[in-house]
Amino acid sequence: MVTHYGRSWDEVIDLALMSIRTTVNDSTKVSPYLLVYGKAPITVHGVDISRRTKENNYHSSVDDLIKKIQENEELVKSNVNDSQNRNIWYINLNENHVKFEPGSWIRIRKQNPSAFEPRYSQPMKVIHEQIPGTYLVEDNKGKRFPVHHDRLKAHVIDEKYHKPPTEKRPLALNRENMNSIMTYMPSFSGGRNVTCVD
């Protein structure tokens, strides 16, 4: 609309609003105008030329309008329920909800990994399910945090491989190497027991 009318788009805003208000909604199967006013909008092609008779006076017209609005509301509720049931079927079709038992091993999918990072974390242990679909997991450092099931992937691991990291072996260096290492690489030990041997 803006590209067609340029700077004078505001002159046709009423036509755009009428189009929105009279278009039939996919879920409700009725237009917003019909839902609010209980009748189709009066347009050039839809003018009602029926004459008012004694049976068709203002009181009966108001009563008919109330009935139409109530019928439309019931119709909309039914159509929305049908639409929701149809949509939930498609959502459930793609849902992959796997139950994880307490003590089982999982991996967590990383949110935005770079090209060279692994897509999943190190194996972690499931503590328990907090609410449906959210699990409390524990990493190898003992830190616990909740994770949604969409990010979890089952990881089969043998218990004999889950061991705490072994201590680093001690190092024995001669005095000359020891002095140069401590001068140029002060963090060389990295938790090792480094001793000097003459």
C-alpha positions in Angstrom: 0.0 0.0 0.0 2.8 2.4 0.9 4.8 1.6 -2.2 1.7 2.0 -4.4 0.4 5.3 -2.9 3.7 6.8 -1.7 3.3 9.7 0.7 -0.5 9.7 0.3 -1.0 6.3 1.9 -3.1 7.8 4.7 -5.9 8.6 2.2 -6.6 4.9 1.8 -6.2 3.8 5.4 -9.9 3.5 5.8 -10.0 0.9 3.0 -7.2 -1.0 4.5 -8.9 -1.1 7.9 -12.2 -2.2 6.3 -10.3 -5.0 4.6 -8.9 -6.2 7.9 -12.2 -5.9 9.7 -14.3 -7.7 7.1 -11.8 -10.5 6.2 -12.9 -13.9 7.5 -10.5 -15.2 10.2 -9.0 -18.7 9.7 -9.6 -19.8 13.3 -13.0 -18.2 14.1 -14.4 -18.6 10.5 -16.1 -15.2 10.8 -15.0 -11.7 10.3 -14.3 -9.3 13.3 -17.1 -7.0 12.0 -19.6 -9.9 12.1 -18.5 -10.9 15.6 -18.9 -7.3 17.0 -22.0 -6.1 15.1 -23.8 -9.4 14.5 -24.2 -8.7 10.7 -22.2 -8.4 7.6 -21.0 -4.8 6.8 -23.2 -2.8 4.4 -21.3 -2.3 1.2 -22.2 -1.1 -2.3 -23.0 -4.7 -3.3 -24.7 -5.7 -0.1 -27.3 -3.1 0.6 -30.4 -4.4 2.4 -33.4 -3.0 0.6 -36.1 -5.0 2.5 -38.8 -2.8 3.8 -39.7 -2.6 7.5 -43.1 -4.2 8.2 -45.1 -4.4 11.4 -43.4 -7.8 12.2 -40.0 -6.2 11.5 -40.0 -3.2 13.8 -37.1 -1.8 15.9 -37.8 -4.1 19.0 -37.8 -7.2 17.0 -34.7 -6.0 15.1 -32.8 -5.5 18.3 -33.9 -8.9 19.6 -32.8 -10.5 16.3 -29.5 -8.7 16.5 -28.9 -10.0 20.1 -29.7 -13.6 19.0 -27.4 -13.3 16.0 -24.5 -12.0 18.1 -25.0 -14.8 20.7 -25.2 -17.4 17.9 -22.0 -15.9 16.4 -20.2 -16.1 19.7 -21.1 -19.7 20.1 -20.0 -20.4 16.6 -16.7 -18.7 17.2 -16.1 -20.7 20.4 -16.7 -23.9 18.5 -14.5 -22.9 15.6 -11.7 -21.8 17.9 -11.8 -25.1 19.8 -11.7 -27.0 16.5 -8.8 -24.8 15.3 -6.9 -25.3 18.6 -7.3 -29.1 18.4 -6.1 -29.1 14.8 -3.1 -27.0 15.7 -2.2 -29.0 18.8 -2.1 -32.1 16.7 0.5 -30.6 14.4 2.5 -29.3 17.4 2.5 -32.8 19.1 3.5 -34.3 15.8 6.9 -32.6 16.0 7.3 -32.8 19.8 10.1 -35.2 20.9 9.6 -35.4 24.7 11.8 -38.2 26.1 11.5 -39.0 29.8 14.8 -39.1 31.7 15.1 -41.1 34.9 17.0 -39.7 37.9 20.6 -40.9 37.7 20.6 -41.2 33.9 23.2 -39.4 31.8 22.5 -36.6 29.3 24.1 -34.0 27.2 22.9 -30.4 26.9 22.7 -28.8 23.4 24.5 -25.5 23.4 22.4 -22.4 22.5 24.7 -20.8 19.9 27.9 -22.8 19.3 30.5 -21.4 16.9 31.5 -23.4 13.9 34.4 -25.2 15.7 32.7 -25.8 19.1 31.0 -29.0 20.0 27.2 -28.9 19.7 26.6 -30.7 23.1 28.1 -30.4 26.5 30.0 -33.0 28.5 27.9 -35.8 30.0 25.8 -34.7 33.0 23.7 -36.5 35.5 19.9 -36.0 35.9 18.9 -35.4 39.5 15.1 -35.3 39.1 12.3 -33.8 37.1 11.3 -30.4 38.6 8.1 -29.6 36.6 6.9 -31.5 33.5 9.6 -31.0 30.8 12.2 -29.4 33.0 15.0 -31.4 34.7 17.5 -30.6 37.4 21.0 -31.7 36.2 24.4 -31.8 37.8 27.7 -31.4 36.1 31.0 -33.1 37.1 31.9 -30.2 39.4 28.7 -30.7 41.4 26.9 -27.6 40.1 23.1 -28.1 39.7 20.8 -26.1 37.3 17.5 -26.6 35.6 17.3 -27.4 31.8 14.3 -27.7 29.5 13.9 -31.2 27.9 14.2 -29.7 24.3 17.9 -29.1 24.9 18.6 -32.6 26.4 20.0 -35.6 24.6 20.3 -39.1 26.2 23.9 -40.2 26.7 24.7 -43.8 27.4 27.7 -44.1 29.6 29.3 -47.0 31.5 29.7 -46.2 35.2 33.3 -47.6 35.2 34.3 -44.7 32.9 32.9 -42.0 35.2 35.8 -41.4 37.5 37.1 -38.3 39.1 40.2 -36.9 37.3 43.4 -38.5 38.6 46.0 -36.5 40.3 48.8 -35.2 38.1 52.1 -37.1 38.5 54.8 -35.4 40.4 57.8 -33.9 38.5 61.4 -34.0 39.6 63.6 -31.4 37.8 67.3 -30.4 38.2 68.1 -27.0 39.7 69.0 -25.4 36.4 65.7 -26.4 34.7 63.8 -25.6 37.8 65.1 -22.0 38.0 64.5 -21.3 34.3 61.0 -22.8 34.5 60.0 -20.8 37.6 61.4 -17.6 36.0 59.8 -17.9 32.5 56.8 -20.2 33.3 55.5 -19.4 36.8 52.3 -21.4 36.3 54.0 -24.5 34.9 53.2 -26.7 37.9 49.5 -26.6 37.2 48.7 -28.4 40.4 51.6 -30.9 40.1 54.1 -31.5 42.9 57.3 -30.1 41.4 60.5 -30.9 43.3 64.1 -30.0 42.7 66.7 -32.8 42.4 70.5 -32.0 42.5 
